[in-house]
Structures are given as structure tokens and as C-alpha cells.
Amino acid sequence: MAMRPGTEQRVLDAAEELFFTRGIAATPIDAVLERARVSSATLYRGYPSKEALVAAALDRRHEDWVATWDRALERATDDRGRVLAVFDALDQYRSTPAGSRWCAFLGTAAEYVDAPKDLRAVLQRETDTLRRRLTETARPLVGDRAPALAEQLLLVVSGSLAMRLRDPAADSTSARAVATALLP
């Protein structure tokens, strides 16, 4: 029997809030159960392990992030703007309740030396999405050089996200300047 949508929402909200603010290893499942107001039987009916719950929370976060990036892309008025829209999206996402705990993907990757398969898959999916979308937006500007530029931009985006872990007030101003210098 699957979880009811409202219950699943509470579980994922609790998991995201606790895991991505306190840390995954530092957060016992009992804390998630208490915050979500569900029994362990209910939780494990939907998620067979702590890592499966982390993966589901990251999947949901990934969908929210991509939707935010899509809106930023829609507002861009030219090819350069579409490439730089990732930084608009980072700042926009930052203003959401979930975004204030960014970057959950980097934090999760840092917590697991050898992540279980389902968790490794969601982390790879997020990286692949960044790489693919950066390549797609760069192609109109640089043609066949788009994959190389996307790798450079991926490094800039990741660095910007890492700085947000170090300095909660950091925004994407410096990262945008570096990315702009990479563009023709």
C-alpha cells in the first residue's frame, strides 16, 4: 500500500528540512518520524531505507530546481542570457524556503564516501542535468565547443554553490562574472 499524498508530503518535508540542515548522518530516522508525525511502519512502507528517503527528497528538490531554472530561461532575451540564466535561477531558488538550505546535493555527496546505488543515481542525475542543460544553452553561442564550455560553467556553478555553504549570505554575483568572462 502506497503512502497518501499528504503523508508523503509531510515525510519529504521533514526529511528535507532535517537532513539538509542538520546533516544526514546526524539526523536519526526517529527525528524525521517525529517531525512528520508518522509511524515507522508508514515511513518504511514508502521508503525502505534512510538512503531511499534521502534520494526521494533529493529527487523532489531536483524537480523544483529544474522548474526554477526553466522559469529563468523563459525570461532570458538572448543566447548569452540563456547561458547566464542558471545564475538567475540559483538566486531565485535561494529565496525559496527549500533553497535556503542549498546545496543539498553537494552536502549529500560530501557525506557519503561510497553512496548506495539509488542515492548515487540521484546525485548523478543532478550533475547530468546541469551538464546537459548548460551544454544546450551554450551551443547557440559556441557551437561544437559547447560541451567544453559547459564543463567550465559546471565548475563555476558548483563553486558558487559551495561558497553558499561557507557563507550563507553569498549570492551568484562573482560566479556570474566568472561565467561572463568565459563567454564570447
Contact map, one row per residue, 1 for C-alpha under 8 A:
1110000000000000000000000000000000000000000010000000000000000000000000000000000000000000000000000000000000000000000000000000000000000000000000000000000000000000000000000000000000000000
1111000000000000000000000000000000000000000011000000000000000000000000000000000000000000000000000000000000000000000000000000000000000000000000000000000000000000000000000000000000000000
1111101100000000000000000000000000000000010011000000000000000000000000000000000000000000000000000000000000000000000000000000000000000000000000000000000000000000000000000000000000000000
0111111100000000000000000000000000000000000000000000000000000000000000000000000000000000000000000000000000000000000000000000000000000000000000000000000000000000000000000000000000000000
0011111110000000000000000000000000000000000000000000000000000000000000000000000000000000000000000000000000000000000000000000000000000000000000000000000000000000000000000000000000000000
0001111111000000000000000000000000000000000000000000000000000000000000000000000000000000000000000000000000000000000000000000000000000000000000000000000000000000000000000000000000000000
0011111111100000000000000000000000010100000000000000000000000000000000000000000000000000000000000000000000000000000000000000000000000000000000000000000000000000000000000000000000000000
0011111111110000000000000000000000000000000001000000000000000000000000000000000000000000000000000000000000000000000000000000000000000000000000000000000000000000000000000000000000000000
0000111111111000000000000000000000000000000000000000000000000000000000000000000000000000000000000000000000000000000000000000000000000000000000000000000000000000000000000000000000000000
0000011111111100000000000000000000011000000000000000000000000000000000000000000000000000000000000000000000000000000000000000000000000000000000000000000000000000000000000000000000000000
0000001111111110000000000000000110010100001000000000000000000000000000000000000000000000000000000000000000000000000000000000000000000000000000000000000000000000000000000000000000000000
0000000111111111000000000000000000000000000000000000100110000000000000000000000000000000000000000000000000000000000000000000000000000000000000000000000000000000000000000000000000000000
0000000011111111100000000000000000010000000000000000000010000000000000000000000000000000000000000000000000000000000000000000000000000000000000000000000000000000000000000000000000000000
0000000001111111110000000000000100110000000000000000000000000000000000000000000000000000000000000000000000000000000000000000000000000000000000000000000000000000000000000000000000000000
0000000000111111111100000000000100000000000000000000110010000000000000000000000000000000000000000000000000000000000000000000000000000000000000000000000000000000000000000000000000000000
0000000000011111111110000000000000000000000000000000010011000000000000000000000000000000000000000100000000000000000000000000000000000000000000000000000000000000000000000000000000000000
0000000000001111111110000000000000000000000000000000000000000000000000000000000000000000000000000100100000000000000000000000000000000000000000000000000000000000000000000000000000000000
0000000000000111111111110010001100000000000000000000000000000000000000000000000000000000000000000000000000000000000000000000000000000000000000000000000000000000000000000000000000000000
0000000000000011111111111110000000000000000000000000010000000000000000000000000000000000000000000000000000000000000000000000000000000000000000000000000000000000000000000000000000000000
0000000000000011111111110000000000000000000000000000000000000000000000000000000000000000000000000000110100100000000000000000000000000000000000000000000000000000000000000000000000000000
0000000000000001111111100000000000000000000000000000000000000000000000000000000000000000000000000000100000000000000000000000000000000000000000000000000000000000000000000000000000000000
0000000000000000011111110110000000000000000000000000000000000000000000000000000000000000000000000000000000000000000000000000000000000000000000000000000000000000000000000000000000000000
0000000000000000011111111110000000000000000000000000000000000000000000000000000000000000000000000000000000100000000000000000000000000000000000000000000000000000000000000000000000000000
0000000000000000011101111111000000000000000000000000010000000000000000000000000000000000000000000000000000010010000000000000000000000000000000000000000000000000000000000000000000000000
0000000000000000001000111111000000000000000000000000000000000000000000000000000000000000000000000000000000000010000000000000000000000000000000000000000000000000000000000000000000000000
0000000000000000001001111111000000000000000000000000000000000000000000000000000000000000000000000000000000000000000000000000000000000000000000000000000000000000000000000000000000000000
0000000000000000011001111111101100000000000000000000000000000000000000000000000000000000000000000000000000000000000000000000000000000000000000000000000000000000000000000000000000000000
0000000000000000000000011111111100000000000000000000000000000000000000000000000000000000000000000000000000000000000000000000000000000000000000000000000000000000000000000000000000000000
0000000000000000000000000011111110000000000000000100000000000000000000000000000000000000000000000000000000000000000000000000000000000000000000000000000000000000000000000000000000000000
0000000000000000000000000001111111000000000000000000000000000000000000000000000000000000000000000000000000000000000000000000000000000000000000000000000000000000000000000000000000000000
0000000000000000010000000011111111100000000000000000000000000000000000000000000000000000000000000000000000000000000000000000000000000000000000000000000000000000000000000000000000000000
0000000000100110010000000011111111110000000000000000000000000000000000000000000000000000000000000000000000000000000000000000000000000000000000000000000000000000000000000000000000000000
0000000000100000000000000000111111111111001000000000000000000000000000000000000000000000000000000000000000000000000000000000000000000000000000000000000000000000000000000000000000000000
0000000000000000000000000000011111111100000000000000000000000000000000000000000000000000000000000000000000000000000000000000000000000000000000000000000000000000000000000000000000000000
0000000000000100000000000000001111111000000000000000000000000000000000000000000000000000000000000000000000000000000000000000000000000000000000000000000000000000000000000000000000000000
0000001001101100000000000000000111111100000000000000000000000000000000000000000000000000000000000000000000000000000000000000000000000000000000000000000000000000000000000000000000000000
0000000001000000000000000000000011111110000000000000000000000000000000000000000000000000000000000000000000000000000000000000000000000000000000000000000000000000000000000000000000000000
0000001000100000000000000000000011011111011000000000000000000000000000000000000000000000000000000000000000000000000000000000000000000000000000000000000000000000000000000000000000000000
0000000000000000000000000000000010001111111000000000000000000000000000000000000000000000000000000000000000000000000000000000000000000000000000000000000000000000000000000000000000000000
0000000000000000000000000000000010000111111100000000000000000000000000000000000000000000000000000000000000000000000000000000000000000000000000000000000000000000000000000000000000000000
0000000000000000000000000000000000000011111110000000000000000000000000000000000000000000000000000000000000000000000000000000000000000000000000000000000000000000000000000000000000000000
0010000000000000000000000000000000000111111111000000000000000000000000000000000000000000000000000000000000000000000000000000000000000000000000000000000000000000000000000000000000000000
0000000000100000000000000000000010000111111111110000000000000000000000000000000000000000000000000000000000000000000000000000000000000000000000000000000000000000000000000000000000000000
0000000000000000000000000000000000000001111111111000000000000000000000000000000000000000000000000000000000000000000000000000000000000000000000000000000000000000000000000000000000000000
1110000000000000000000000000000000000000111111110000000000000000000000000000000000000000000000000000000000000000000000000000000000000000000000000000000000000000000000000000000000000000
0110000100000000000000000000000000000000011111110000000000000000000000000000000000000000000000000000000000000000000000000000000000000000000000000000000000000000000000000000000000000000
0000000000000000000000000000000000000000001111111101100000000000000000000000000000000000000000000000000000000000000000000000000000000000000000000000000000000000000000000000000000000000
0000000000000000000000000000000000000000001111111101100000000000000000000000000000000000000000000000000000000000000000000000000000000000000000000000000000000000000000000000000000000000
0000000000000000000000000000000000000000000100111111100000000000000000000000000000000000000000000000000000000000000000000000000000000000000000000000000000000000000000000000000000000000
0000000000000000000000000000100000000000000000111111110000000000000000000000000000000000000000000000000000000000000000000000000000000000000000000000000000000000000000000000000000000000
0000000000000000000000000000000000000000000000001111111000000000000000000000000000000000000000000000000000000000000101100000000000000000000000000000000000000000000000000000000000000000
0000000000000000000000000000000000000000000000111111111100000000000000000000000000000000000000000000000000000000000001100000000000000000000000000000000000000000000000000000000000000000
0000000000010010000000000000000000000000000000111111111110000000000000000000000000000000000000000000000000000000000000000000000000000000000000000000000000000000000000000000000000000000
0000000000000011001000010000000000000000000000000111111111000000000000000000000000000000000000000000000000000000000000100000000000000000000000000000000000000000000000000000000000000000
0000000000000000000000000000000000000000000000000011111111100000000000000000000000000000000000000000000000000000000001100100000000000000000000000000000000000000000000000000000000000000
0000000000010000000000000000000000000000000000000001111111110000000000000000000000000000000000000000000000000000000000000000000000000000000000000000000000000000000000000000000000000000
0000000000011011000000000000000000000000000000000000111111111000000000000000000000000000000000000000000000000000000000000000000000000000000000000000000000000000000000000000000000000000
0000000000000001000000000000000000000000000000000000011111111100000000000000000000000000000000000000000110000000000000000100000000000000000000000000000000000000000000000000000000000000
0000000000000000000000000000000000000000000000000000001111111110000000000000000000000000000000000000000000000000000000000100000000000000000000000000000000000000000000000000000000000000
0000000000000000000000000000000000000000000000000000000111111111000000000000000000000000000000000000000000000000000000000000000000000000000000000000000000000000000000000000000000000000
0000000000000000000000000000000000000000000000000000000011111111100000000000000000000000000000000100000000000000000000000000000000000000000000000000000000000000000000000000000000000000
0000000000000000000000000000000000000000000000000000000001111111110000000000000000000000000000000000000000000000000000000000010000000000000000000000000000000000000000000000000000000000
0000000000000000000000000000000000000000000000000000000000111111111000000000000000000000000000000000000000000000000000000000000000000000000000000000000000000000000000000000000000000000
0000000000000000000000000000000000000000000000000000000000011111111100000000000000000000000000000000000000000000000000000000000000000000000000000000000000000000000000000000000000000000
0000000000000000000000000000000000000000000000000000000000001111111110000000000000000000100010000000000000000000000000000000000000000000000000000000000000000000000000000000000000000000
0000000000000000000000000000000000000000000000000000000000000111111111000000000000000000000000000000000000000000000000000000000000000000000000000000000000000000000000000000000000000000
0000000000000000000000000000000000000000000000000000000000000011111111100000000000000000000000000000000000000000000000000000000000000000000000000000000000000000000000000000000000000000
0000000000000000000000000000000000000000000000000000000000000001111111110000000000000000100110000000000000000000000000000000000000000000000000000000000000000000000000000000000000000000
0000000000000000000000000000000000000000000000000000000000000000111111111000000000001101110000000000000000000000000000000000000000000000000000000000000000000000000000000000000000000000
0000000000000000000000000000000000000000000000000000000000000000011111111100000000000000000000000000000000000000000000000000000000000000000000000000000000000000000000000000000000000000
0000000000000000000000000000000000000000000000000000000000000000001111111110000000000000100000000000000000000000000000000000000000000000000000000000000000000000000000000000000000000000
0000000000000000000000000000000000000000000000000000000000000000000111111111000001001101100000000000000000000000000000000000000000000000000000000000000000000000000000000000000000000000
0000000000000000000000000000000000000000000000000000000000000000000011111111000011001100000000000000000000000000000000000000000000000000000000000000000000000000000000000000000000000000
0000000000000000000000000000000000000000000000000000000000000000000001111111000000000000000000000000000000000000000000000000000000000000000000000000000000000000000000000000000000000000
0000000000000000000000000000000000000000000000000000000000000000000000111111100000000000000000000000000000000000000000000000000000000000000000000000000000000000000000000000000000000000
0000000000000000000000000000000000000000000000000000000000000000000000011111111011001000000000000000000000000000000000000000000000000000000000000000000000000000000000000000000000000000
0000000000000000000000000000000000000000000000000000000000000000000000000011111011000000000000000000000000000000000000000000000000000000000000000000000000000000000000000000000000000000
0000000000000000000000000000000000000000000000000000000000000000000000000001111111000000000000000000000000000000000000000000000000000000000000000000000000000000000000000000000000000000
0000000000000000000000000000000000000000000000000000000000000000000000000001111111100000000000000000000000000000000000000000000000000000110110000000000000000000000000000000000000000000
0000000000000000000000000000000000000000000000000000000000000000000000000000011111110000000000000000000000000000000000000000000000000000000010000000000000000000000000000000000000000010
0000000000000000000000000000000000000000000000000000000000000000000000001001111111111000000000000000000000000000000000000000000000000000000000000000000000000000000000000000000000000000
0000000000000000000000000000000000000000000000000000000000000000000000011001111111111100000000000000000000000000000000000000000000000000100000000000000000000000000000000000000000000000
0000000000000000000000000000000000000000000000000000000000000000000000000000001111111100000000000000000000000000000000000000000000000100110000000000000000000000000000000000000000000000
0000000000000000000000000000000000000000000000000000000000000000000000000000000111111111000000000000000000000000000000000000000000000000000000000000000000000000000000000000000100110000
0000000000000000000000000000000000000000000000000000000000000000000010011001000011111111100000000000000000000000000000000000000000000000000000000000000000000000000000000000000000000000
0000000000000000000000000000000000000000000000000000000000000000000010011000000001111111110000000000000000000000000000000000000000000000000000000000000000000000000000000000000000000000
0000000000000000000000000000000000000000000000000000000000000000000000000000000000011111111000000000000000000000000000000000000000000000000000000000000000001000000000000001001100000000
0000000000000000000000000000000000000000000000000000000000000000000010010000000000011111111100000000000000000000000000000000000000000000000000000000000000000000000000000001000000000000
0000000000000000000000000000000000000000000000000000000000000000100110110000000000001111111110000000000000000000000000000000000000000000000000000000000000000000000000000000000000000000
0000000000000000000000000000000000000000000000000000000000000000000010000000000000000111111111000000000000000000000000000000000000000000000000000000000000000000000000000001000000000000
0000000000000000000000000000000000000000000000000000000000000000000000000000000000000011111111100000000000000000000000000000000000000000000000000000000000000000000000000011000000000000
0000000000000000000000000000000000000000000000000000000000000000000100000000000000000001111111110000000000000000000000000000000000000000000000000000000000000000000000000000000000000000
0000000000000000000000000000000000000000000000000000000000000000100100000000000000000000111111110110000000000000000000000000000000000000000000000000000000000000000000000000000000000000
0000000000000000000000000000000000000000000000000000000000000000000000000000000000000000011111111111010000000000000000000000000000000000000000000000000000000000000000000000000000000000
0000000000000000000000000000000000000000000000000000000000000000000000000000000000000000001111111011000000000000000000000000000000000000000000000000000000000000000000000000000000000000
0000000000000000000000000000000000000000000000000000000000000000000000000000000000000000000111111111000000000000000000000000000000000000000000000000000000000000000000000000000000000000
0000000000000000000000000000000000000000000000000000000000000000000000000000000000000000000001111111100000000000000000000000000000000000000000000000000000000000000000000000000000000000
0000000000000001100000000000000000000000000000000000000000001000000000000000000000000000000011011111110000000000000000000000000000000000000000000000000000000000000000000000000000000000
0000000000000000000000000000000000000000000000000000000000000000000000000000000000000000000011111111111000000000000000000000000000000000000000000000000000000000000000000000000000000000
0000000000000000000000000000000000000000000000000000000000000000000000000000000000000000000001111111110000000000000000000000000000000000000000000000000000000000000000000000000000000000
0000000000000000100110000000000000000000000000000000000000000000000000000000000000000000000000001111111100000000000000000000000000000000000000000000000000000000000000000000000000000000
0000000000000000000100000000000000000000000000000000000000000000000000000000000000000000000001000111111110000000000000000000000000000000000000000000000000000000100110000000000000000000
0000000000000000000000000000000000000000000000000000000000000000000000000000000000000000000000000010111111100000000000000000000000000000000000000000000000000000110110000000000000000000
0000000000000000000100000000000000000000000000000000000001000000000000000000000000000000000000000000111111110000000000000000000000000000000000000000000000000000000000000000000000000000
0000000000000000000000000000000000000000000000000000000001000000000000000000000000000000000000000000011111111000000000000010010000000000000000000000000000000000000000000000000000000000
0000000000000000000000000000000000000000000000000000000000000000000000000000000000000000000000000000001111111100000000000000000000000000000000000000000000000000110000000000000000000000
0000000000000000000100100000000000000000000000000000000000000000000000000000000000000000000000000000001111111110000000000000000000000000000000000000000000000000000000000000000000000000
0000000000000000000000010000000000000000000000000000000000000000000000000000000000000000000000000000000111111111000000000000000000000000000000000000000000000000000000000000000000000000
0000000000000000000000000000000000000000000000000000000000000000000000000000000000000000000000000000000011111111101000000010000000000000000000000000000000000000000000000000000000000000
0000000000000000000000000000000000000000000000000000000000000000000000000000000000000000000000000000000001111111100000000000000000000000000000000000000000000000000000000000000000000000
0000000000000000000000011000000000000000000000000000000000000000000000000000000000000000000000000000000000111111100000000000000000000000000000000000000000000000000000000000000000000000
0000000000000000000000000000000000000000000000000000000000000000000000000000000000000000000000000000000000011111111000000000000000000000000000000000000000000000000000000000000000000000
0000000000000000000000000000000000000000000000000000000000000000000000000000000000000000000000000000000000001111111000000000000000000000000000000000000000000000000000000000000000000000
0000000000000000000000000000000000000000000000000000000000000000000000000000000000000000000000000000000000000001111100000000000000000000000000000000000000000000000000000000000000000000
0000000000000000000000000000000000000000000000000000000000000000000000000000000000000000000000000000000000001001111110110000000000000000000000000000000000000000000000000000000000000000
0000000000000000000000000000000000000000000000000010000000000000000000000000000000000000000000000000000000000000011111110000000000000000000000000000000000000000000000000000000000000000
0000000000000000000000000000000000000000000000000000000000000000000000000000000000000000000000000000000000000000001111111000000000000000000000000000000000000000000000000000000000000000
0000000000000000000000000000000000000000000000000011001000000000000000000000000000000000000000000000000000000000000111111100000000000000000000000000000000000000000000000000000000000000
0000000000000000000000000000000000000000000000000011011000000000000000000000000000000000000000000000000000000000001111111110000000000000000000000000000000000000000000000000000000000000
0000000000000000000000000000000000000000000000000000000000000000000000000000000000000000000000000000000000000000001111111111000000000000000000000000000000000000000000000000000000000000
0000000000000000000000000000000000000000000000000000000000000000000000000000000000000000000000000000000000000000000011111111100000000000000000000000000000000000000000000000000000000000
0000000000000000000000000000000000000000000000000000001001100000000000000000000000000000000000000000000000000000000001111111110000000000000000000000000000000000000000000000000000000000
0000000000000000000000000000000000000000000000000000000000000000000000000000000000000000000000000000000010001000000000111111111000000000000000000000000000000000000000000000000000000000
0000000000000000000000000000000000000000000000000000000000000000000000000000000000000000000000000000000000000000000000011111111100000000000000000000000000000000000000000000000000000000
0000000000000000000000000000000000000000000000000000000000000000000000000000000000000000000000000000000000000000000000001111111110000000000000000000000000000000000000000000000000000000
0000000000000000000000000000000000000000000000000000000000000100000000000000000000000000000000000000000010000000000000000111111111000000000000000000000000000000000000000000000000000000
0000000000000000000000000000000000000000000000000000000000000000000000000000000000000000000000000000000000000000000000000011111111100000000000000000000000000000000000000000000000000000
0000000000000000000000000000000000000000000000000000000000000000000000000000000000000000000000000000000000000000000000000001111111110000000000000000000000000000000000000000000000000000
0000000000000000000000000000000000000000000000000000000000000000000000000000000000000000000000000000000000000000000000000000111111111000000000000000000000000000000000000000000000000000
0000000000000000000000000000000000000000000000000000000000000000000000000000000000000000000000000000000000000000000000000000011111111100000000000000000001000000000000000000000000000000
0000000000000000000000000000000000000000000000000000000000000000000000000000000000000000000000000000000000000000000000000000001111111110000000000010011001000000000000000000000000000000
0000000000000000000000000000000000000000000000000000000000000000000000000000000000000000000000000000000000000000000000000000000111111111000000000000010000000000000000000000000000000000
0000000000000000000000000000000000000000000000000000000000000000000000000000000000000000000000000000000000000000000000000000000011111111100000000000000000000000000000000000000000000000
0000000000000000000000000000000000000000000000000000000000000000000000000000000000100000000000000000000000000000000000000000000001111111110000000000010011000000000000000000000000000000
0000000000000000000000000000000000000000000000000000000000000000000000000000000000000000000000000000000000000000000000000000000000111111111000000110110000000000000000000000000000000000
0000000000000000000000000000000000000000000000000000000000000000000000000000000000000000000000000000000000000000000000000000000000011111111100000100000000000000000000000000000000000000
0000000000000000000000000000000000000000000000000000000000000000000000000000001001100000000000000000000000000000000000000000000000001111111110000000000000000000000000000000000000000000
0000000000000000000000000000000000000000000000000000000000000000000000000000001000100000000000000000000000000000000000000000000000000111111111100100110000000000000000000000000000000000
0000000000000000000000000000000000000000000000000000000000000000000000000000000000000000000000000000000000000000000000000000000000000011111111111100000000000000000000000000000000000000
0000000000000000000000000000000000000000000000000000000000000000000000000000001000000000000000000000000000000000000000000000000000000001111111100000000000000000000000000000000000000000
0000000000000000000000000000000000000000000000000000000000000000000000000000001100000000000000000000000000000000000000000000000000000000111111100100000000000000000000000000000000000011
0000000000000000000000000000000000000000000000000000000000000000000000000000000000000000000000000000000000000000000000000000000000000000011111111100000000000000000000000000000000000001
0000000000000000000000000000000000000000000000000000000000000000000000000000000000000000000000000000000000000000000000000000000000000000011111111100000000000000000000000000000000000000
0000000000000000000000000000000000000000000000000000000000000000000000000000000000000000000000000000000000000000000000000000000000000000001001111110000000000000000000000000000000000000
0000000000000000000000000000000000000000000000000000000000000000000000000000000000000000000000000000000000000000000000000000000000000000001001111111100000000000000000000000000000000000
0000000000000000000000000000000000000000000000000000000000000000000000000000000000000000000000000000000000000000000000000000000000000011011011111111110000000000000000000000000000000000
0000000000000000000000000000000000000000000000000000000000000000000000000000000000000000000000000000000000000000000000000000000000100010000000011111111000000000000000000000000000000000
0000000000000000000000000000000000000000000000000000000000000000000000000000000000000000000000000000000000000000000000000000000000000000000000001111111100000000000000000000000000000000
0000000000000000000000000000000000000000000000000000000000000000000000000000000000000000000000000000000000000000000000000000000000000010010000001111111110000000000000000000000000000100
0000000000000000000000000000000000000000000000000000000000000000000000000000000000000000000000000000000000000000000000000000000000110110010000000111111111000000000000000000000000000000
0000000000000000000000000000000000000000000000000000000000000000000000000000000000000000000000000000000000000000000000000000000000100000000000000011111111100000000000000000000000000000
0000000000000000000000000000000000000000000000000000000000000000000000000000000000000000000000000000000000000000000000000000000000000000000000000001111111110000000000000000000000000000
0000000000000000000000000000000000000000000000000000000000000000000000000000000000000000000000000000000000000000000000000000000000000100000000000000111111111000000000000000000000100000
0000000000000000000000000000000000000000000000000000000000000000000000000000000000000000000000000000000000000000000000000000000001100100000000000000011111111100000000000000000000000000
0000000000000000000000000000000000000000000000000000000000000000000000000000000000000000000000000000000000000000000000000000000000000000000000000000001111111110000000000000000000000000
0000000000000000000000000000000000000000000000000000000000000000000000000000000000000000000000000000000000000000000000000000000000000000000000000000000111111111000000000000001001100000
0000000000000000000000000000000000000000000000000000000000000000000000000000000000000010000000000000000000000000000000000000000000000000000000000000000011111111100000000000001000000000
0000000000000000000000000000000000000000000000000000000000000000000000000000000000000000000000000000000000000000000000000000000000000000000000000000000001111111110000000000000000000000
0000000000000000000000000000000000000000000000000000000000000000000000000000000000000000000000000000000000000000000000000000000000000000000000000000000000111111111000000000001000000000
0000000000000000000000000000000000000000000000000000000000000000000000000000000000000000000000000000000000000000000000000000000000000000000000000000000000011111111100000011001000000000
0000000000000000000000000000000000000000000000000000000000000000000000000000000000000000000000000000011001000000000000000000000000000000000000000000000000001111111110000000000000000000
0000000000000000000000000000000000000000000000000000000000000000000000000000000000000000000000000000001001000000000000000000000000000000000000000000000000000111111111000000000000000000
0000000000000000000000000000000000000000000000000000000000000000000000000000000000000000000000000000000000000000000000000000000000000000000000000000000000000011111111100100000000000000
0000000000000000000000000000000000000000000000000000000000000000000000000000000000000000000000000000011000000000000000000000000000000000000000000000000000000001111111111110000000000000
0000000000000000000000000000000000000000000000000000000000000000000000000000000000000000000000000000011000000000000000000000000000000000000000000000000000000000111111110000000000000000
0000000000000000000000000000000000000000000000000000000000000000000000000000000000000000000000000000000000000000000000000000000000000000000000000000000000000000011111110000000000000000
0000000000000000000000000000000000000000000000000000000000000000000000000000000000000000000000000000000000000000000000000000000000000000000000000000000000000000001111111100000000000000
0000000000000000000000000000000000000000000000000000000000000000000000000000000000000000000000000000000000000000000000000000000000000000000000000000000000000000000111111100000000000000
0000000000000000000000000000000000000000000000000000000000000000000000000000000000000000000000000000000000000000000000000000000000000000000000000000000000000000000100111110000000000000
0000000000000000000000000000000000000000000000000000000000000000000000000000000000000000000000000000000000000000000000000000000000000000000000000000000000000000001100111111000000000000
0000000000000000000000000000000000000000000000000000000000000000000000000000000000000000001000000000000000000000000000000000000000000000000000000000000000000001000100001111110000000000
0000000000000000000000000000000000000000000000000000000000000000000000000000000000000011011000000000000000000000000000000000000000000000000000000000000000000001000000000111111100000000
0000000000000000000000000000000000000000000000000000000000000000000000000000000000000000000000000000000000000000000000000000000000000000000000000000000000000000000000000011111110000000
0000000000000000000000000000000000000000000000000000000000000000000000000000000000000000000000000000000000000000000000000000000000000000000000000000000000000000000000000011111111000000
0000000000000000000000000000000000000000000000000000000000000000000000000000000000000010000000000000000000000000000000000000000000000000000000000000000000011011000000000001111111100000
0000000000000000000000000000000000000000000000000000000000000000000000000000000000010010000000000000000000000000000000000000000000000000000000000000000000000000000000000001111111110000
0000000000000000000000000000000000000000000000000000000000000000000000000000000000000000000000000000000000000000000000000000000000000000000000000000000000000000000000000000111111111000
0000000000000000000000000000000000000000000000000000000000000000000000000000000000000000000000000000000000000000000000000000000000000000000000000000000000010000000000000000011111111100
0000000000000000000000000000000000000000000000000000000000000000000000000000000000010000000000000000000000000000000000000000000000000000000000000000000010010000000000000000001111111110
0000000000000000000000000000000000000000000000000000000000000000000000000000000000010000000000000000000000000000000000000000000000000000000000000000000000000000000000000000000111111110
0000000000000000000000000000000000000000000000000000000000000000000000000000000000000000000000000000000000000000000000000000000000000000000000000000000000000000000000000000000011111111
0000000000000000000000000000000000000000000000000000000000000000000000000000000000000000000000000000000000000000000000000000000000000000000000000000100000000000000000000000000001111111
0000000000000000000000000000000000000000000000000000000000000000000000000000000100000000000000000000000000000000000000000000000000000000000010000000000000000000000000000000000000111111
0000000000000000000000000000000000000000000000000000000000000000000000000000000000000000000000000000000000000000000000000000000000000000000011000000000000000000000000000000000000001111
